[in-house]
Amino acid sequence: MLTATILIPLLGALAFSFLRLNEPAYRWLACGVGSAPLLLLVAVWLGFDTSAGAPAFQYVVDYPWIPALGIGWRMGVDGIALVIATMSAVLFVAAIAWPAETRGRAREYYAWFLFLEAVSLGVFLTLDLALFYVFFDLSLVGLFFLIGRWGHGDAERAAIKFFVYTFAGSLAILLAIIGLVLATDPLTFDMRTLIAEQPLAGMDLRATLVLVGFVVGFGIKTPFVPLHTWLPPAHVNAPGPASAVLAGVLLKMGTYGLIRIPYSMLSETFARYAFVLAVLAVISILWGALVSMAQRNLKRRIAYTSVNHMGYVLLGIAAAATIGGEQAARQMALTGATVEMVAHGLITGALFLICGAFWQRTGDYDLEHYGGLSQVAPNLTRFTVLASFASLGLPGLAGFVAELQIFVGAFSVYPWLAAIALLGILITAALFLQMLQQLFFGELPADRQGFGDLARVEIGTLAILALLIVVIGIYPNWLLTPINSATAFLTAGF
Amino acid sequence: MPVGDVLPELSVLVSAVVLLLAASFMRERDQWLAAPGALIGLTVAAAFCLAQLGEAPRITFSGVWALDGASIWARLIILATAALSVLLTPEWLRTDRRHGEYYAIFLLATLGAMLLAGAADLMQLIMAVLLSSVTGYTLAAYHRNWPLSVEAGMKYFLVGALANTLLVLGVTLMFGLFATTDYGELATRTNDSPQWMTHVAFSLVVVGVAFKLAAVPAHTWMPDVAEGAPPPAAAFLTIAPKVGAAIALARFVDLFPQEDIAWRAVVATIAVATMTIGNLSALGQNDVRRMLGWSSVSQSGYALMAVAVLGLDPYALPALLFFLASYAVANLAAFGVVTQLRGRTNLTDYRGLATAHPLLAAALILSFLSLVGIPPLAGFVGKLALFVTTIESGYAWLAVVALVNTVVSLVYYLHVLAPVYFAEPARPMHTLGYWAAVSVFLCASFTLALGGLADPLWRMLSQATLLP
């Protein structure tokens, strides 16, 4: 089942190379193919066993690929992987359905999107470290072509910077993976074995070096300060749907990777350095919020809020790893971090799609060139306000559920750090309110009179994301149950 | 004499002679028939090589010829490289009056590279290096009316003449010190000679072999040859001698115990210098063929990583062989695309290739991504094996250096891929023909297959041995 989740979009992408259709047909076909993984994942979710004695990883598949090196096609999900993969699939469908400017190359555009969907889901669904790296790298290739070909402004440069920067990170991960795996005997890349064996326990220096490799690699991807500088240009020059996927899905690979690999496989070492990570998290939270506030460019502003939000996720992970913390609090922090990943994916995905709508209408991201749009574009106003409020953590919306749990958990472990981090929420609130005021209220500039409201497809796409944001905010239980089954396992170890 | 042990070499040699004679009598428009002829010779040689795989590793032919896994696999890679380059040739040389002779020289160059891989005696090593060099100069300068080609041949020759002299000098010293050129005897020799003399002789031989490998300090010919030689010849010259030389170097350095000569440090240093210089020089290139030449230098550096840790880890030798094979297919694909595009080399001429020729662009993308080591392509498995074996052997720092270099290399590969994919074509782009297209298609498929289906090859390579 999980294998099909990856293979269907992958084969779809391949089949697109041989098809000759008109542009809307490509889009709807891509939508159909891209929804298949979502349906499969929903089916997996429905069949996922969350009872107390259930195995951590379910729907496991295991075929040998290079047995001599211990590499295999291994798939399986726990609660965390399941919800993040499902969120990613939702976002991919939304991004594909979004009416994008394909510049006469619809076939390739949608083929790359399906390819990216396949490999991104692969990152979350695999249980083999080598395969994880394969998918992790391929996601860079996919996004590189999407940004470079269909981006705007200095897209080529931004694409190359993005690829080189994040590739450096993934090579750091590769070295760390090798350093970790070589401690097993016989050699294996099987995540389940690595989690059970904790191969580097008791090897101080080597474990630390391997941890540094993972933290640097995933840190670039997440990204946290000071490894975030590739993010703003990549976002600003990317087409809207690619941006949505970049923020919503690819950034999650960093934090998901931290939980799946160093947190689980090097738990002793990871716990020892949890405080350092928590400090990094707080710096990211504040830095992201402050720098975001200073941006006049709409897309840059939202890009920096990603740095801020991923800081919350990191804070939750660090709090969960800390030795001596109460288990309930640590579990809550980790659950919160996972919910934040889902919430951020949906919210920021929606916001970047909205940015795409702005670009398609005016080709301008400068906030000061806008004003009073609520008069001409009421639907756009509604969705932007909803997403912004969700992003700043308004109760009743998805962001609140996540941040509440992270902070409750973090307060019991690092009260001072959590208190400082709360400032970040305050600044975020200010920057979103200021942005909304600038865009939608006040006087409508003369050259924005003809600004068109959202089209039907755009409304439909955003409505699905908005609905999920609201449902998670009001009734999060269905989401928390599978996550809790995984976090209980992950925080029980020590 | 066990003639049966050199049947692959004999078939290449015989084909070369036959083709040379035939070419002198064939009409000009029939000369292309030499290409299928060469392919037949290479196939027969490969069949003989495959038959040798099952036999026990041994030193044969009066102790000068090693018949072990390393030499057999290296020769198979060389033969495959040669065959795929032959496919690129007939359309390229269609209008050349000396078309037929080309294949004779080409096959002799193949023979030289094969001899390098099997040499188990210093005299044999000299012979192999010289045969491979002399034919190489000719191939590089084959367009004798085109200044760049002549320049390439000339530079190749000048660097080669110096390096070959140093090699001969080194071998002379070795013989003076140990009274033997036989590898087996060198490995078990008694050590009563002055230490510094051994060092000098050792260094001279290493430089001589490094020349064939395009490794520092004798690497300078590579970019010129890649730029100026006919692209089918450049494809061959950037790969085949390198494969042979890598095995020759491994076989030679392995003779000396670490206490006598710290050769691991020497090889590791050469590896670092080679990959770094190659990558940094490739960075600013706007000429695709020249860039490929420098990238080829840097790839030699990666291959040397495995030589540096030889014997410390059982995976070192299979990693070296697998990496060489993956490099060969990817590099052949790149040069194949250049050939198929009629040798266009200016970066701006590649703008919009993806629109004009999507399949060629795809082959180029696959090739470059494999050279970088992006999974699941051949280059990824090759590099993964290299990293695993260097780290396992305690040379993690070397893997880190290679990793930084890999990131740098991504920049110049993307520098080419970006206009290929992101720009629109300005003029129609003409291609060469079906032979070259077949070669490109095969190489691109191998690049994919060696990654996705790496297991069978890896398993067979793991059985390979290296005799002294």
Interface residues (C-beta under 8 A of the other chain):
Chain A: S17 P64 W65 I66 P67 A68 L69 A130 Y133 V134 D137 L138 V141 F144 F145 G148 R149 A155 E156 A159 I160 F163 V164 F167 A168 L171 A172 L174 L175 I178 G179 L182
Chain B: P358 L369 V372 I374 P375 P376 F380 V381 L384 A385 F387 V388 I391 E392 A396 A399 V400 L403 T406 V407 L410 V411 L414 H415 A418 Y421 F422 A454 D455 W458 R459 S462
